[in-house]
């Protein structure tokens, strides 16, 4: 990271940002080399992120072509400006960015457990999960290979 004054290396702090976050942006790139980014719900553990969605669509097609992804979660965002000096325009935020390898979960029981992790993040009900629901849902586990924290206009932990 170029701006070391904004970097946060505390893994505990990064997990707190992921816990407080309500959505993430997932960046992918397929065979055509064009980047593609989507906002998603997510769940997470120490070294992984769980995402889900329909079994068909652009996101699924791209992930089948290229399993390398990047992601970002930002919280506590706020515009910071000086009304008299437009050069003093910035953002206040806490964020976690990372990279990882995406793998589809096919085993129904593994899917069920992964979806419970996702639902736990949103404090939602975890059951019932029918066989039909599991078959209709793509569940993807992203193994985190890199994780970086960044902060601006907040005290560093």
C-alpha positions in Angstrom: 0.0 0.0 0.0 1.4 3.4 -1.0 -0.1 5.3 1.9 1.3 3.5 4.9 -0.3 6.2 7.2 -3.7 4.8 6.1 -2.9 1.1 6.3 -4.2 -1.1 9.0 -2.5 -4.5 9.5 -4.5 -5.7 12.5 -6.3 -8.9 11.5 -8.8 -8.4 14.4 -9.6 -4.9 13.1 -10.2 -6.3 9.6 -12.5 -9.0 10.9 -14.5 -6.3 12.8 -14.9 -4.3 9.5 -16.1 -7.5 7.7 -18.5 -8.1 10.6 -20.0 -4.6 10.5 -20.2 -4.5 6.7 -23.5 -5.1 5.0 -22.4 -5.8 1.5 -19.2 -6.3 -0.5 -18.1 -5.6 -4.0 -16.7 -8.6 -5.9 -14.4 -8.0 -8.9 -13.8 -10.6 -11.5 -12.3 -10.9 -15.0 -13.3 -13.5 -17.6 -11.8 -14.6 -20.9 -12.5 -11.2 -22.6 -10.2 -9.6 -19.9 -12.9 -7.0 -19.1 -13.3 -6.4 -15.4 -16.7 -7.1 -13.9 -17.8 -6.0 -10.5 -21.0 -6.8 -8.5 -22.3 -5.9 -5.0 -23.1 -9.0 -3.0 -24.3 -10.2 0.4 -21.6 -12.3 2.1 -20.6 -14.3 5.1 -17.1 -15.0 6.3 -14.7 -16.9 8.5 -11.0 -16.4 9.4 -9.7 -17.2 5.9 -12.7 -17.3 3.7 -15.8 -15.5 2.4 -19.1 -17.1 1.4 -21.2 -15.7 -1.4 -24.3 -17.0 -3.2 -26.6 -16.4 -6.1 -28.5 -17.9 -9.0 -26.8 -20.9 -10.7 -26.8 -19.0 -14.0 -25.6 -15.6 -15.1 -22.6 -13.4 -15.9 -21.0 -13.8 -12.4 -21.2 -17.6 -12.6 -19.9 -17.7 -16.2 -16.9 -15.5 -15.3 -16.1 -17.4 -12.1 -16.1 -20.7 -14.1 -13.6 -19.1 -16.6 -11.3 -17.5 -13.9 -11.4 -18.3 -10.2 -9.3 -15.4 -9.1 -11.2 -12.5 -7.5 -10.8 -9.3 -5.6 -13.2 -7.8 -3.1 -13.9 -4.7 -1.0 -16.0 -3.9 2.0 -16.3 -0.3 3.2 -18.1 0.9 6.3 -18.6 4.2 8.2 -18.3 6.2 4.9 -18.8 10.0 4.8 -17.9 12.8 2.4 -15.4 15.2 3.9 -15.2 18.6 2.2 -14.1 22.1 2.7 -16.8 24.3 1.2 -14.3 27.0 0.4 -11.5 24.9 -1.1 -12.5 22.1 -3.6 -9.0 20.6 -3.3 -9.8 19.6 0.3 -12.4 17.0 -0.7 -12.0 13.4 0.6 -13.8 10.5 2.1 -14.0 9.2 5.7 -14.0 5.4 5.8 -12.9 2.1 7.2 -12.3 -0.6 4.5 -11.0 -4.1 3.9 -9.8 -5.2 0.5 -8.5 -8.5 -0.6 -7.9 -11.2 -3.2 -8.8 -14.8 -3.2 -9.6 -18.0 -5.1 -13.3 -18.8 -5.7 -14.6 -22.4 -5.6 -18.1 -23.6 -6.2 -19.5 -25.7 -3.4 -21.5 -28.6 -4.8 -22.0 -31.0 -1.9 -25.5 -30.2 -0.4 -24.5 -30.4 3.2 -21.4 -28.2 2.6 -23.7 -25.7 0.8 -26.1 -25.8 3.7 -23.4 -25.0 6.3 -21.9 -22.3 4.1 -25.3 -20.6 3.7 -25.8 -20.8 7.5 -22.5 -18.8 7.8 -23.9 -16.2 5.3 -27.3 -16.0 7.1 -25.5 -15.7 10.5 -23.8 -12.5 9.2 -27.2 -10.9 8.7 -28.7 -12.4 11.9 -31.3 -14.2 9.7 -33.1 -17.5 10.0 -30.9 -20.5 9.0 -33.7 -23.0 8.5 -35.6 -24.4 6.7 -33.3 -24.9 3.7 -35.1 -27.2 1.3 -33.3 -29.5 -1.2 -34.9 -27.5 -3.9 -33.5 -24.2 -2.5 -30.0 -25.8 -2.3 -30.2 -27.1 -5.9 -31.3 -23.7 -7.2 -28.5 -21.8 -5.4 -24.9 -21.4 -6.4 -22.7 -21.2 -3.3 -19.1 -20.1 -3.6 -16.3 -20.1 -1.1 -13.6 -17.6 -1.6 -10.3 -18.6 0.0 -8.6 -15.4 1.0 -5.1 -15.1 -0.2 -4.5 -11.4 0.6 -6.2 -9.0 3.0 -5.5 -5.3 3.6 -7.1 -2.8 5.9 -7.4 0.9 5.1 -8.7 3.9 7.1 -9.1 7.6 6.5 -10.2 10.3 9.0 -10.6 7.8 11.9 -8.0 7.0 14.5 -5.8 4.0 13.7 -6.4 1.0 15.9 
